Amino acid sequence: MEELSLFQTIIIAIVEGLTEFLPVSSTGHMIITQHLLGVPSSDFVKAFTVIIQFGAILSVVVLYWKRFFKLNKCKIFDTDIVNNNDRSARWIEYGKRFLYKYDFYWKLLIAFIPAAFFGLLFSDKIDEMLESVTVVAVMLVIGGIVMLFVDKWFAKSSPNQEMTPKKAFCIGLFQCIAMIPGVSRSMATIVGGMAQKMTRKNAAEFSFFLAVPTMFAATAYKLLKLVTSENGLQILQDNIIPLIVGNVVAFIVAFLAIKFFISFVTKYGFKAFGYYRIIVGGIIIVFMLLGYNLEID
């Protein structure tokens, strides 16, 4: 039996596609949408909101396919070392060439490692927070305040666009903050990139690239947990249509959202997203203070 109607599936997938790469928290918006649609928080629904991220990350690969599948042409380092009999020096030289050729993937891996480590370590706690609308609302407001000032904070820094392993790792640490629902993975990694003296555009693009291994791992992990749970295969089989539809819709909407975001943030910065986050989070907090129960059952 399907746990989501076609209407609920499409609406949640649209929200995912629209918000995944914007600094407004896709997880937070899906939690709010789930409540407004009256969708119960079952094991499948929790998995669904993560698995449809696969459609969104495919849009990044399609839009930036030249960056994803173009390897650096191996520049000449020290041919004398390669041609001599010093085996250790030769292997070091080959290692340099390998790292240079696969530089893009190597730095993505470095940036991905912190989220992989802390994600596995705090998996149960993250799942627990995913059910809290209160956490989402508070973090939307706090993140919104950060967005209002982030352009000013880094306006005086001299842009340094060279991505180094150290920069990649620092951005990966920033990404871990987004494990708190409502923070926004996109916001955390973009701020992390700008803190490493990247321009808004380059920080946003690296955020998109980093989303691919991060969200792919999260999707695979959730899918594995669902399949290995009691009646997991049957649940997956019963809900295969919502999963397919959700991924297709998320892909199309995310594709359009990315193109809009890059253009918008390059011209206008992040203030608009800050005001939006504060308004949405503030409205939720006001409703909860008035006694409305917005928590997901």
N, C-alpha and C positions, 0 to 999 in steps of 0.2 A: 504493500500500500504506500503510495506517494505521500510524503510528509509535507510537501510544499505544492501549492497550486501553481499553474502556469503563470498566473498574474503575479503571485508573490515571488516566484523565481525570477521573472523578468525585472521587477522593480528592484529587488535586492542586487541583481547583476548590474543594472544601470547605475545604482549607487556605488557599487564596487568600481566599475569602470571609470566613473566620473571622479571619484575621490582618491583612488589608489596612488596616483602620482602627483596629486595636489597636496600642499602642506596643511590639510584640514582633518586628517585622520579617517581613513577608509573604515577601519575597524569600528571606531566610535560611531560613524554614520550608519554602518550596517546594524550595529546593536540598537540604535535609536529606531531605524527603519523596521527592524524585526519586531520591536515593541509596538510601533504604530500599526503594523499589519496584523498584530495578534498572533505571531508565530511563536510557538513554545520552544524553549531551549533544549532540544533533544540532542543526543550524540550526533545524529546525522546533520542537523541544522548547524551545529558548531563546526563540523567537518566541511559542510557545504560552503560556509562563508570563507573558509581558507582555500578549499580546492578550486573555487572559481577564480582565484587569483592567477591560476595557471593561464587562463585566457588573457588576462591583463598583461602578464609578462611576455606572452607571445607577441603582443603588439609592439613592445620595445625591440624585440629581436627583428621583427619585420621592418620597423622604421629605421633602425640603425644596423641593418644587416651587413653593410660594408665595414663597420667598425668591429662587429662580432666575428666576422669570418676572414678578415684580412690580417695576415701575419706580417710582422716586421721583416723586411728583407735583411738577411743576416749580414751585418757589416763586418768588415775585416778587422779583427782585433790584432793579435800578434801571430803572424804566420810562422815566425821563427820558432816560437814555442811549440806549435803544433808539429813542426817538422823535425824537432830534435828528439832525443831519446829520453828526456825526463818525463816519465809517465805521469807523475802527480801534477806537474805543471801543465801537461797536455790535457788532463781531465778538467783542471780548473778552467782552462781556456774554452774547452767544449761546453762547460757549464755556463760560462759567460754568454756564449753564443745562443745556447738554449734559452736562457732567461731573457735575452734581448729579443729573440724571435717570438716568444710567447709572453712578452711583457704585459700585454693587456689582460690576459687570463691570470697571470701570476699575481698582479696587483688586486684583481677582483677577489681572488682566493684569500689574500692577506686581509682584505677588508671584510670578508665574509666570516672568517674564523671566530671573532668575538661573539657574534650573534649566534653562531652554531653552538658554541660552548655554553653561553648563558641561557640560550633557549632550551637546551636539553636539561640543564641544571635546574631551571625554575619552571619547567613545563606545566606542572600541576598548579602552581601559584598563578601563572599567566592565564590558564583556563578559568581559574576562580575569578580573577579580575575581569575577564571578558563578559561576565554576567552582571557587572555593576555599572549601571547608568550614572550613578553618582561620581565614580572615578572618571568616567568619560567626560562628564560635564565640567568638573573641576580642571581636568587637564586641557580641555578645549580652551578654557579661559586663560590659564597660565601660558599655554602655547601661543595663544593669540597676542598676549602682551609681549612675548618674545618677538613675534613676527612684526610688531609695530616698530621695534627698535633695531632689528637685525641689520637693516641697510645702513643705518647711521653708525652702528658699532664697527662695521668693517669698511666704511667708506674711505677711510684714510690709509688703509693698508695697500701696499703696492702689489698688484696681482702677480702671482707667480704660478704659471699654469703647468709647470712640470710636475707630473704625478710621481711621487717617490713611494717606496714601500712604507716608510714612516708615515706619510700623509694618509695612505690607504688604510693603515692600521688605526690611525686616529679617527678617521671617518667611520670605520667599523665599530669603534667604541661608542661613538655618538649614536650609531644605529641601535645599540642595545637599549638606549633610553626609551625607544619606541615600543618596547615590549609592554610598557604601561599603556593600556587602551586610552585613546584620546590624545596621545602625544603626536602621532603621525611619523611614520618611518621616513617619509619624504622630507618632512620638516627637519627632523633630527639629522639626517645625512646631508641635507643642503646647508644647514647651519654649520655642521662639521666641516664641510668642504670650504665654506667661506672663512671659517676660522683658520683654515690652512692656506689662506690667501688666494683662493680660486675665485673667479668671477661668478656672478649669479648663474649665467648660462652654463658654464662648465661644471659648476657644483651641481646644478639640476641634472645635467646629462649624466654625470657620474652616479648620481642618486638612482637614475633610471637603470643604468647598467648593473649596479649593485643589487637592485631589486630582483634581477633574474636568478642568480644562484640562491639568494636568501629566500625568495618566495617559492622557488622550485623545491628547495629543501623542506620548507614548511608544508607545502602541498603534499609532497611525498610522505612526510612523517604523519600527517593527519590521515592520509589515505591508508597508510599501513596500519595505524591504530584502529581505524574503522574496520578494515578487512579482518584484522586479527581479534576483534571483539566478538562477544557472543552474538550470533546471528548477523555478523557484519557483512558477510558476502550476500546474504539475502536482502539486507537493507540496501546495499549498493545496487543490487540487481533491480530492486523495486523502484529505485530512485535514479536510474541511469538517465532518463529523459531530462529531469531538472538539472542534472549535472552537465549534460551536453548543452542544453539551452543556455544555462547560466554562463558557461565558458565562452560560448559564441557571442552572446550579448556583451559580456565584459570585455572581450577582445575588441569589438567594433567601437564601443564607447570609449575605452581607454586609448585607442588609436587616435581618435579625434581630440580627446582631452589633452594628450601629450603635446600635440601640435599647437593647441591653444595656449597651454601653460608656458611653453618655451618662449613664444612670442610675447605673451603678456608680461611675464616676470622680467624679461630682458628690458622692456620699455618702462614698466611701472614699479617693479620691485614687489615687496611682500606685504605692504600695509593693508591692502584690500582683503587679503586672506586673514590677517590679524583681526581686523574689525569683524569679519564674518565669524571667525571662531568665537570671539568674545560675545557676540550677539546670540549665536546658537547655544553656547554653553550657559550664558546668563539666563536665557529663556527657560532652559531645562531646570536650572537651579531654582528659579522663581516658582515654577510649577511644583517642584518637590517641596519647597518651603510652604506652599499653600495647601499641602496635604495630598497632592496627587501621587499615587503609587506608580512610578514609571519603571520600577525594577522588573527585570525579566524573570518570570516564574520558571 
